[in-house]
Amino acid sequence: MRDFIFYAPTEVAFGADSEAQFVPLLRKYGGTRVLLHYGGQSAERSGLLNDLRRAMRDAGIPFVELGGVVPNPRLSKVHEGIKLARRQHVDFILAVGGGSVIDSAKAIGYGVPYDGEVWDVYSGKYTPQTCLPVGVVLTIPAAGSEMSNSSVITRDEGELKRGYTNDICRPRFAIMNPRRTFTLPAYQTAAGVTDIMMHTLERYFCDDGPRELTDAVAEALLRTMMSVGPRLMQNPEDYNLRAEVMWAGSLAHNDVTGLRSFGDWATHQIEHELSALYGVTHGAGLAAVWDSWASYVMSANPARFAQLSTNVIGLDTSFPEVTSPAASSPAASSPAASSSPEAISSPDTTFPGASVTSPAASSSSCSVAGGLSAGSVESLALAGIAAMKEFFHSIGMPTSIPELIGRPATDEEIALMADKCTRHRTITQGKVKHLTYDDIVVIYKLANK
């Protein structure tokens, strides 16, 4: 385990009565002139915005409003918020919604005290030293932005989607009432579960060496989401299931399941170009490319994928030996190959949760691989990848680009996305395997089948 600094300062008020803490928390963290920032009409229709407005009026706290945040939040809305906040001398931003609204609020927070163009922050030209404080009333559990140090903004011109990480933007408080998520559509709920799992998976495939305790936490969260997710599809107003997902979203992205800086993050970077170009839901885009990424890079660390197969999926180690596929071979690395009968020897990959058993959660990758030949380890790894793909399908998520956007991506679109993903071929992505432009083109093509 490597040295690290863990920092998670956000104060959380969680539960059905958590909104009673809104004004005390707002006062505690210095909110005297508030920008109320939100997205569409769901928070309005639910009565939540009116409840918050009334609470601030009763407490004598002035506020101004800016709605209209869209999924994959736009730089143009951030600019609008910066101008409004400066004009009204705002000293606190209240984000009411999910990850898009929170990320937009963080970007506004960076921009208000900065004399330059706030896109400089996201393009790497400027490192902010200060950020207006942000508080959150969460309505969409998925992104984990309510406790994270990251935000992602899309520049309207050129459809560039870029993320930025800095601890100064971590929200001061987050109010989480699971009842506010009862009316979320099934697709949005499933995309949220997927995003939560992906935040954990990105950290799981890491470069910080043996980490038995952190692995056990990550694996427990993944198993819980694979158990809870399908049941929530059938019981959308089950408070306890909603609560599990809401809390998991925060834990998956506040570094409890692994430090962000040690994680892989290639799947997120590959997906960012999909949602920038096509405007798709982020969680759905992640599901569409994950198994293609996993199949392509698996041979660089098959023991780690085998550990996922046993400790999360619940597969045993009785797999026949297979020939190790070349990681760079599209045929060997394709999703179809990972779904072949030879690769999937688990007798039960149905969901919800029946096959997601908890084996010895303390097993390390060494113990999983130690008694198996190289071929058997790879077979086990491929079976787990296929089972994870099946899980995403079972909750209604797309697992290919054609399923995601309704058609295959063109070769020109793939080339454009890979070029943006590698900053015009100047950087690589990922830690399991350092992915070049050519690698990312192959992964997009695998996901395009």
HELIX and SHEET records of a PDB file:
HELIX    1   1 SER A   18  GLN A   21  5                                   4    
HELIX    2   2 PHE A   22  LYS A   28  1                                   7    
HELIX    3   3 SER A   42  ARG A   45  1                                   4    
HELIX    4   4 LEU A   48  ASP A   58  1                                  11    
HELIX    5   5 LEU A   75  ARG A   87  1                                  13    
HELIX    6   6 GLY A   99  GLY A  111  1                                  13    
HELIX    7   7 TRP A  119  TYR A  122  1                                   4    
HELIX    8   8 GLU A  157  GLU A  159  5                                   3    
HELIX    9   9 ASP A  167  CYS A  169  5                                   3    
HELIX   10  10 PRO A  178  THR A  181  5                                   4    
HELIX   11  11 ALA A  186  TYR A  204  1                                  19    
HELIX   12  12 GLU A  212  GLN A  234  1                                  23    
HELIX   13  13 TYR A  239  HIS A  253  1                                  15    
HELIX   14  14 ARG A  260  PHE A  262  5                                   3    
HELIX   15  15 ALA A  266  TYR A  278  1                                  13    
HELIX   16  16 HIS A  282  VAL A  297  1                                  16    
HELIX   17  17 MET A  298  ALA A  300  5                                   3    
HELIX   18  18 PRO A  302  LEU A  308  1                                   7    
HELIX   19  19 SER A  309  ILE A  313  3                                   5    
HELIX   20  20 PRO A  330  SER A  333  1                                   4    
HELIX   21  21 PRO A  335  SER A  338  1                                   4    
HELIX   22  22 SER A  365  GLY A  370  1                                   6    
HELIX   23  23 ALA A  374  SER A  394  1                                  21    
HELIX   24  24 ILE A  401  ILE A  405  1                                   5    
HELIX   25  25 ASP A  411  CYS A  421  1                                  11    
HELIX   26  26 TYR A  437  ALA A  447  1                                  11    
SHEET    1   A 6 GLU A  11  PHE A  14  0                                        
SHEET    2   A 6 PHE A 173  MET A 176  1                                        
SHEET    3   A 6 VAL A 134  LEU A 138  1                                        
SHEET    4   A 6 PHE A  92  GLY A  97  1                                        
SHEET    5   A 6 VAL A  34  TYR A  38  1                                        
SHEET    6   A 6 PHE A  63  LEU A  66  1                                        
SHEET    1   B 2 SER A 150  ARG A 155  0                                        
SHEET    2   B 2 LEU A 160  THR A 165 -1                                        
END                                                                             
